[in-house]
Amino acid sequence: MSVKYTYAPASPYYGTPTWGPFLDIWKYNNLTIPTDVTDAVYQIDPPYNYRPDLLAYDLYHDTNLWWVFAIRNPDVLVDPVFNFHAPVIISVPTLAVVQRALGQ
């Protein structure tokens, strides 16, 4: 019996092909987080080295939004985990901007 896995439209994985219970390679699905005057320039601190989920929790109260940094900084965070370390400087959107981009 085959089970089709789907994700909510607000999920960054929405539209990503699946291979059974596994996701295929995530292509960002043309998801963008628009720039805004409220964006912050942030230098990653050592406690967040290789942990975008921790910064997402501290900024957005949701570890699942770690991918926002990768979407917003694709040239800086080519690998969203291993390029996420001090003293890398990234652009960080506010929670309100992220929620608008997700249609929330």
C-alpha positions as CSV (number, residue, x, y, z in Angstrom):
1,M,0.0,0.0,0.0
2,S,1.4,3.4,-1.0
3,V,1.1,6.4,1.2
4,K,1.3,9.9,-0.3
5,Y,3.0,12.3,2.0
6,T,2.1,16.0,1.6
7,Y,2.8,19.1,3.5
8,A,0.8,22.2,4.3
9,P,1.1,25.1,1.8
10,A,2.9,27.2,4.5
11,S,5.5,24.5,5.0
12,P,8.9,25.1,3.3
13,Y,8.6,21.4,2.1
14,Y,5.3,22.0,0.3
15,G,5.7,20.6,-3.2
16,T,8.9,18.8,-2.6
17,P,8.7,15.3,-4.2
18,T,8.7,12.3,-1.8
19,W,10.1,8.9,-2.2
20,G,7.9,6.9,0.2
21,P,8.3,8.4,3.6
22,F,11.4,10.3,2.6
23,L,11.7,13.8,1.1
24,D,13.6,14.3,-2.2
25,I,16.1,17.2,-2.5
26,W,14.5,20.4,-1.4
27,K,14.5,23.0,-4.1
28,Y,13.0,25.9,-2.1
29,N,10.0,25.7,-4.4
30,N,10.4,29.4,-5.4
31,L,9.9,30.4,-1.8
32,T,11.1,33.9,-1.1
33,I,11.2,36.1,2.0
34,P,11.0,39.6,0.7
35,T,13.5,42.2,1.9
36,D,12.0,44.8,4.2
37,V,13.3,48.0,6.0
38,T,12.9,46.2,9.3
39,D,15.5,43.5,8.3
40,A,18.5,43.3,10.6
41,V,22.1,42.7,9.7
42,Y,23.3,40.0,12.2
43,Q,26.8,38.6,12.9
44,I,26.4,35.0,14.0
45,D,27.6,34.6,17.5
46,P,29.6,31.5,18.6
47,P,26.8,30.0,20.7
48,Y,24.9,29.6,17.4
49,N,27.7,27.9,15.4
50,Y,26.2,25.3,13.1
51,R,22.8,25.7,14.9
52,P,20.4,27.9,12.8
53,D,17.6,26.2,14.7
54,L,18.7,27.8,18.0
55,L,18.8,31.3,16.4
56,A,15.4,30.7,14.9
57,Y,14.0,29.8,18.3
58,D,15.5,32.8,19.9
59,L,14.2,35.2,17.2
60,Y,11.0,33.5,16.1
61,H,10.2,31.1,19.0
62,D,10.1,28.3,16.5
63,T,13.1,26.0,15.7
64,N,11.4,24.9,12.5
65,L,12.0,28.3,10.9
66,W,15.8,27.7,10.6
67,W,15.5,27.6,6.8
68,V,14.5,31.3,6.7
69,F,18.2,32.2,7.1
70,A,19.1,29.9,4.1
71,I,16.4,31.4,1.9
72,R,17.3,35.0,2.7
73,N,21.1,34.5,2.5
74,P,21.7,31.9,-0.3
75,D,25.1,33.4,-1.4
76,V,26.4,33.4,2.2
77,L,24.9,30.2,3.5
78,V,25.5,27.8,0.6
79,D,25.3,25.0,3.2
80,P,22.7,26.3,5.7
81,V,24.3,24.4,8.6
82,F,28.0,24.2,8.0
83,N,28.3,27.8,6.8
84,F,26.3,29.0,9.8
85,H,29.0,30.0,12.2
86,A,30.8,33.1,13.7
87,P,31.7,35.6,12.4
88,V,29.5,35.2,9.3
89,I,27.1,38.2,8.7
90,I,23.6,37.5,7.5
91,S,20.4,39.4,6.8
92,V,17.6,38.5,9.3
93,P,13.9,39.3,8.6
94,T,11.5,40.0,11.4
95,L,8.9,37.5,12.5
96,A,6.2,39.7,11.0
97,V,7.9,39.6,7.6
98,V,8.3,35.8,7.8
99,Q,4.6,35.4,8.7
100,R,3.5,37.5,5.8
101,A,5.7,35.5,3.4
102,L,4.1,32.3,4.7
103,G,0.6,33.7,4.5
104,Q,0.0,33.6,8.2
